Structures are given as C-alpha cells and as structure tokens.
C-alpha cells in the first residue's frame, strides 16, 4: 500500500478509536437516567419491558466500530481499541474521584451534594461496565473472526449480527447483575432491564448492518481491498 494511503488509513483508525472511546466513557457517565424506548406500558415478569438506561444509547456504537475495525484492520487492531477504551474509562474514574473530593464553593452552580448524587455511583458503574464490556467485546471480536474465517470473508451480515447478539446478551446480563448486586439498581427491575436492554441491542444490531456494509464498501473502494483483505498499519 502506498505511504499516502497508509497514513490516511491510520488517521481513520484513530478517528474511529476516538468515537469508540467517547461512546464508551459517556455511556458510563449518563447511565443513571432511564427512559422508555418504546411508548407502550407493557410488563413481563412484573417488570416494565421497555425501560432502559440512557447509557445504552451510545454503547451499541462501540460494537459497530469494533466490527468495522475487525473487518478492515484485523483482530489485533480491534483488540487494541478495546484495551484503549478500558484505559480511558478508568482514567475518567480517577478524574471524577478528584473532582468529587475537591470541595465546592458556596456560590458554585453545582454544590457538593448534587455532584455526589450524579457521580457517586459512577465508580461502581464503570467497574461493572468494564468487567462486562471487557468480556463481551473480546467475545464479539472472537466470534466475528470465527464467522469471517468460516465464510471466507463473505456474508458480512451473518458475522455482524451473530457476534453482536451473543456478546450483547452477555454484556447486558453481566452489567445488570453487577449493578443489582452492588445495589445501584433494585433486583425487582432485573428481568425487565435484561430483556429490554437485550431487545434494544438486537434491534440496533440489525439496524446498523447497512451502515457496516456502507463503511466496508467505502474502505474497499478507497483502498482497493479485496474481499477478506485487511489493512496492515505496520
């Protein structure tokens, strides 16, 4: 690959990494707000079905990006991005701890109590999210490449959806279990949040398939890649 194209591929990889890390960190900061993602008051197992955290909104973007990076840049680059996301999340926790420790002025627009209420559970949320996220993302990448090798780079929709469905279920199950265990969320909402979160992620995975196809198409056209060919940034 010409040096000019390799430099462009590196810049795009860093941009995708920035979007990935931003989506991950933000999802951990805003998780305490909940909403109905479908305007029907339906219950299952005595729990509201379509009630989920706003933190789930940017989270599927991370799986779309890792699938795209896996397809174009390979397994190692996707794993590198996951590790960078974990580091960024832990670093954000450190900043929040320092900010929470510093006393607010009397005329501060946000006082100590308000700040603590919003961010006090962030540490537990990030810790729980990181355990679930680390497990789920590596599973997503592994399954994605299993299907990619099995189909010889064909049937992109198959590996995109199959890898995401399983990894998203594991992620949803793990994080809700941990948040309930640490009493961030009540156990009474466990079943509803699990089913709602998984259904939402499955729907998003199906809807993002055309975007993955479009992204792969642009990459292959710009860098003249063959089916199953990856960009080597080294």
ZIUR-V305509 format. One record per residue. N is the residue number from 1. RES is the residue in one letter. SS is DSSP state (@ for helix, = for strand, . for the rest). OMEGA is omega in whole degrees, 0 to 359 (NA if undefined). D_LAST is the distance of its C-alpha to the last C-alpha in Angstrom with 1 decimal. Layout:
n=N res=RES ss=SS omega=OMEGA d_last=D_LAST
n=N res=RES ss=SS omega=OMEGA d_last=D_LAST
This chain:
n=1 res=X ss=. omega=178 d_last=10.9
n=2 res=X ss=. omega=182 d_last=12.4
n=3 res=X ss=@ omega=180 d_last=11.0
n=4 res=X ss=@ omega=179 d_last=13.6
n=5 res=X ss=@ omega=180 d_last=12.6
n=6 res=X ss=@ omega=178 d_last=8.9
n=7 res=X ss=@ omega=177 d_last=10.6
n=8 res=X ss=@ omega=179 d_last=13.1
n=9 res=X ss=@ omega=178 d_last=11.0
n=10 res=X ss=@ omega=180 d_last=9.7
n=11 res=X ss=@ omega=179 d_last=13.4
n=12 res=X ss=@ omega=178 d_last=14.6
n=13 res=X ss=@ omega=179 d_last=12.6
n=14 res=X ss=@ omega=178 d_last=14.1
n=15 res=X ss=@ omega=177 d_last=17.4
n=16 res=X ss=@ omega=177 d_last=17.5
n=17 res=X ss=@ omega=179 d_last=16.9
n=18 res=X ss=@ omega=178 d_last=19.7
n=19 res=X ss=@ omega=180 d_last=22.0
n=20 res=X ss=@ omega=183 d_last=21.3
n=21 res=X ss=@ omega=178 d_last=22.1
n=22 res=X ss=@ omega=180 d_last=25.1
n=23 res=X ss=@ omega=181 d_last=26.5
n=24 res=X ss=@ omega=182 d_last=26.3
n=25 res=X ss=@ omega=181 d_last=27.9
n=26 res=X ss=@ omega=181 d_last=30.6
n=27 res=X ss=@ omega=179 d_last=31.6
n=28 res=X ss=@ omega=182 d_last=32.5
n=29 res=X ss=@ omega=187 d_last=34.5
n=30 res=X ss=. omega=192 d_last=36.6
n=31 res=X ss=. omega=187 d_last=37.4
n=32 res=X ss=. omega=176 d_last=41.1
n=33 res=X ss=. omega=182 d_last=42.3
n=34 res=X ss== omega=180 d_last=43.3
n=35 res=X ss== omega=174 d_last=44.3
n=36 res=X ss== omega=180 d_last=45.4
n=37 res=X ss=. omega=173 d_last=42.8
n=38 res=X ss=. omega=190 d_last=45.5
n=39 res=X ss=. omega=176 d_last=49.0
n=40 res=X ss=. omega=181 d_last=51.0
n=41 res=X ss=. omega=183 d_last=52.6
n=42 res=X ss=. omega=180 d_last=52.0
n=43 res=X ss== omega=175 d_last=52.2
n=44 res=X ss== omega=187 d_last=51.1
n=45 res=X ss=. omega=180 d_last=52.0
n=46 res=X ss=. omega=177 d_last=53.9
n=47 res=X ss== omega=178 d_last=50.6
n=48 res=X ss== omega=191 d_last=49.7
n=49 res=X ss=. omega=190 d_last=47.2
n=50 res=X ss=. omega=179 d_last=45.2
n=51 res=X ss== omega=180 d_last=44.9
n=52 res=X ss== omega=178 d_last=41.3
n=53 res=X ss== omega=177 d_last=39.6
n=54 res=X ss=. omega=178 d_last=38.0
n=55 res=X ss=. omega=181 d_last=35.0
n=56 res=X ss=@ omega=185 d_last=34.1
n=57 res=X ss=@ omega=179 d_last=33.7
n=58 res=X ss=@ omega=187 d_last=30.2
n=59 res=X ss=@ omega=178 d_last=29.1
n=60 res=X ss=@ omega=178 d_last=28.6
n=61 res=X ss=@ omega=181 d_last=26.1
n=62 res=X ss=@ omega=180 d_last=23.7
n=63 res=X ss=@ omega=176 d_last=24.0
n=64 res=X ss=@ omega=181 d_last=23.6
n=65 res=X ss=@ omega=180 d_last=20.3
n=66 res=X ss=@ omega=176 d_last=18.9
n=67 res=X ss=@ omega=179 d_last=20.1
n=68 res=X ss=@ omega=179 d_last=18.5
n=69 res=X ss=@ omega=177 d_last=15.1
n=70 res=X ss=@ omega=183 d_last=15.7
n=71 res=X ss=@ omega=188 d_last=16.7
n=72 res=X ss=@ omega=186 d_last=13.9
n=73 res=X ss=. omega=178 d_last=10.8
n=74 res=X ss=. omega=185 d_last=12.0
n=75 res=X ss=@ omega=183 d_last=13.9
n=76 res=X ss=@ omega=180 d_last=11.6
n=77 res=X ss=@ omega=177 d_last=10.7
n=78 res=X ss=@ omega=178 d_last=14.4
n=79 res=X ss=@ omega=177 d_last=15.5
n=80 res=X ss=@ omega=180 d_last=13.6
n=81 res=X ss=@ omega=178 d_last=15.5
n=82 res=X ss=@ omega=180 d_last=18.7
n=83 res=X ss=@ omega=177 d_last=18.5
n=84 res=X ss=@ omega=178 d_last=18.1
n=85 res=X ss=@ omega=178 d_last=21.1
n=86 res=X ss=@ omega=179 d_last=23.1
n=87 res=X ss=@ omega=181 d_last=22.6
n=88 res=X ss=@ omega=180 d_last=23.6
n=89 res=X ss=@ omega=179 d_last=26.6
n=90 res=X ss=@ omega=177 d_last=27.8
n=91 res=X ss=@ omega=179 d_last=27.4
n=92 res=X ss=@ omega=177 d_last=29.5
n=93 res=X ss=@ omega=178 d_last=32.1
n=94 res=X ss=@ omega=178 d_last=32.4
n=95 res=X ss=@ omega=180 d_last=33.1
n=96 res=X ss=@ omega=178 d_last=35.7
n=97 res=X ss=@ omega=179 d_last=37.4
n=98 res=X ss=@ omega=181 d_last=37.9
n=99 res=X ss=@ omega=179 d_last=39.1
n=100 res=X ss=@ omega=181 d_last=41.5
n=101 res=X ss=@ omega=182 d_last=42.8
n=102 res=X ss=. omega=182 d_last=43.6
n=103 res=X ss=. omega=180 d_last=47.2
n=104 res=X ss=. omega=174 d_last=47.7
n=105 res=X ss=. omega=180 d_last=50.4
n=106 res=X ss=. omega=180 d_last=53.6
n=107 res=X ss=. omega=179 d_last=52.9
n=108 res=X ss=. omega=178 d_last=49.3
n=109 res=X ss=. omega=176 d_last=48.7
n=110 res=X ss=. omega=182 d_last=47.0
n=111 res=X ss=. omega=183 d_last=49.0
n=112 res=X ss=@ omega=184 d_last=48.0
n=113 res=X ss=@ omega=180 d_last=49.4
n=114 res=X ss=@ omega=180 d_last=47.6
n=115 res=X ss=@ omega=181 d_last=44.2
n=116 res=X ss=@ omega=179 d_last=44.7
n=117 res=X ss=@ omega=182 d_last=45.8
n=118 res=X ss=@ omega=189 d_last=42.7
n=119 res=X ss=@ omega=185 d_last=40.1
n=120 res=X ss=. omega=182 d_last=41.9
n=121 res=X ss=. omega=182 d_last=40.5
n=122 res=X ss=@ omega=182 d_last=36.9
n=123 res=X ss=@ omega=178 d_last=36.1
n=124 res=X ss=@ omega=181 d_last=37.4
n=125 res=X ss=@ omega=181 d_last=35.8
n=126 res=X ss=@ omega=178 d_last=32.3
n=127 res=X ss=@ omega=179 d_last=32.8
n=128 res=X ss=@ omega=181 d_last=34.1
n=129 res=X ss=@ omega=182 d_last=31.4
n=130 res=X ss=@ omega=178 d_last=28.6
n=131 res=X ss=@ omega=180 d_last=30.0
n=132 res=X ss=@ omega=183 d_last=30.5
n=133 res=X ss=@ omega=181 d_last=27.3
n=134 res=X ss=@ omega=181 d_last=25.1
n=135 res=X ss=@ omega=186 d_last=27.0
n=136 res=X ss=@ omega=183 d_last=27.1
n=137 res=X ss=@ omega=179 d_last=23.5
n=138 res=X ss=@ omega=176 d_last=22.1
n=139 res=X ss=@ omega=179 d_last=24.9
n=140 res=X ss=@ omega=181 d_last=24.0
n=141 res=X ss=@ omega=181 d_last=20.4
n=142 res=X ss=@ omega=180 d_last=21.7
n=143 res=X ss=@ omega=179 d_last=24.5
n=144 res=X ss=@ omega=181 d_last=22.4
n=145 res=X ss=@ omega=174 d_last=20.2
n=146 res=X ss=@ omega=179 d_last=23.5
n=147 res=X ss=@ omega=179 d_last=25.1
n=148 res=X ss=@ omega=179 d_last=22.1
n=149 res=X ss=@ omega=182 d_last=22.1
n=150 res=X ss=@ omega=182 d_last=25.9
n=151 res=X ss=. omega=180 d_last=26.3
n=152 res=X ss=. omega=176 d_last=23.5
n=153 res=X ss=. omega=180 d_last=21.9
n=154 res=X ss=. omega=177 d_last=25.4
n=155 res=X ss=. omega=181 d_last=27.7
n=156 res=X ss=@ omega=181 d_last=25.3
n=157 res=X ss=@ omega=183 d_last=28.4
n=158 res=X ss=@ omega=182 d_last=29.1
n=159 res=X ss=@ omega=178 d_last=25.9
n=160 res=X ss=@ omega=184 d_last=25.8
n=161 res=X ss=@ omega=183 d_last=29.4
n=162 res=X ss=@ omega=180 d_last=29.8
n=163 res=X ss=@ omega=183 d_last=26.9
n=164 res=X ss=@ omega=182 d_last=28.0
n=165 res=X ss=@ omega=182 d_last=31.7
n=166 res=X ss=@ omega=182 d_last=31.5
n=167 res=X ss=@ omega=179 d_last=29.0
n=168 res=X ss=@ omega=177 d_last=31.0
n=169 res=X ss=@ omega=179 d_last=34.2
n=170 res=X ss=@ omega=179 d_last=32.9
n=171 res=X ss=@ omega=182 d_last=31.7
n=172 res=X ss=@ omega=180 d_last=35.0
n=173 res=X ss=@ omega=184 d_last=37.1
n=174 res=X ss=@ omega=185 d_last=35.4
n=175 res=X ss=@ omega=179 d_last=35.4
n=176 res=X ss=@ omega=177 d_last=39.0
n=177 res=X ss=@ omega=181 d_last=40.2
n=178 res=X ss=@ omega=180 d_last=38.8
n=179 res=X ss=@ omega=176 d_last=40.2
n=180 res=X ss=@ omega=180 d_last=43.5
n=181 res=X ss=@ omega=180 d_last=43.6
n=182 res=X ss=. omega=174 d_last=43.1
n=183 res=X ss=. omega=171 d_last=45.7
n=184 res=X ss=. omega=176 d_last=43.5
n=185 res=X ss=. omega=179 d_last=44.7
n=186 res=X ss=. omega=179 d_last=48.0
n=187 res=X ss=@ omega=181 d_last=48.0
n=188 res=X ss=@ omega=181 d_last=50.4
n=189 res=X ss=@ omega=186 d_last=47.6
n=190 res=X ss=@ omega=185 d_last=45.2
n=191 res=X ss=@ omega=181 d_last=45.9
n=192 res=X ss=@ omega=180 d_last=46.0
n=193 res=X ss=@ omega=180 d_last=42.7
n=194 res=X ss=@ omega=182 d_last=41.0
n=195 res=X ss=@ omega=180 d_last=42.2
n=196 res=X ss=@ omega=181 d_last=41.8
n=197 res=X ss=@ omega=181 d_last=38.2
n=198 res=X ss=@ omega=178 d_last=37.2
n=199 res=X ss=@ omega=179 d_last=39.0
n=200 res=X ss=@ omega=182 d_last=37.5
n=201 res=X ss=@ omega=177 d_last=33.9
n=202 res=X ss=@ omega=178 d_last=34.7
n=203 res=X ss=@ omega=180 d_last=36.1
n=204 res=X ss=@ omega=179 d_last=33.1
n=205 res=X ss=@ omega=178 d_last=30.8
n=206 res=X ss=@ omega=182 d_last=32.9
n=207 res=X ss=@ omega=182 d_last=33.1
n=208 res=X ss=. omega=180 d_last=29.3
n=209 res=X ss=@ omega=177 d_last=28.7
n=210 res=X ss=@ omega=179 d_last=29.4
n=211 res=X ss=@ omega=177 d_last=27.0
n=212 res=X ss=@ omega=178 d_last=24.2
n=213 res=X ss=@ omega=181 d_last=25.2
n=214 res=X ss=@ omega=179 d_last=25.3
n=215 res=X ss=@ omega=178 d_last=21.9
n=216 res=X ss=@ omega=178 d_last=20.4
n=217 res=X ss=@ omega=181 d_last=22.6
n=218 res=X ss=@ omega=179 d_last=21.4
n=219 res=X ss=@ omega=182 d_last=17.7
n=220 res=X ss=@ omega=179 d_last=18.5
n=221 res=X ss=@ omega=184 d_last=20.9
n=222 res=X ss=@ omega=185 d_last=18.8
n=223 res=X ss=@ omega=176 d_last=15.6
n=224 res=X ss=. omega=181 d_last=17.9
n=225 res=X ss=. omega=174 d_last=16.6
n=226 res=X ss=. omega=177 d_last=18.9
n=227 res=X ss=. omega=179 d_last=20.4
n=228 res=X ss=. omega=177 d_last=18.2
n=229 res=X ss=. omega=182 d_last=15.0
n=230 res=X ss=. omega=178 d_last=11.9
n=231 res=X ss=. omega=178 d_last=9.1
n=232 res=X ss=. omega=184 d_last=5.6
n=233 res=X ss=. omega=182 d_last=3.8
n=234 res=X ss=. omega=NA d_last=0.0
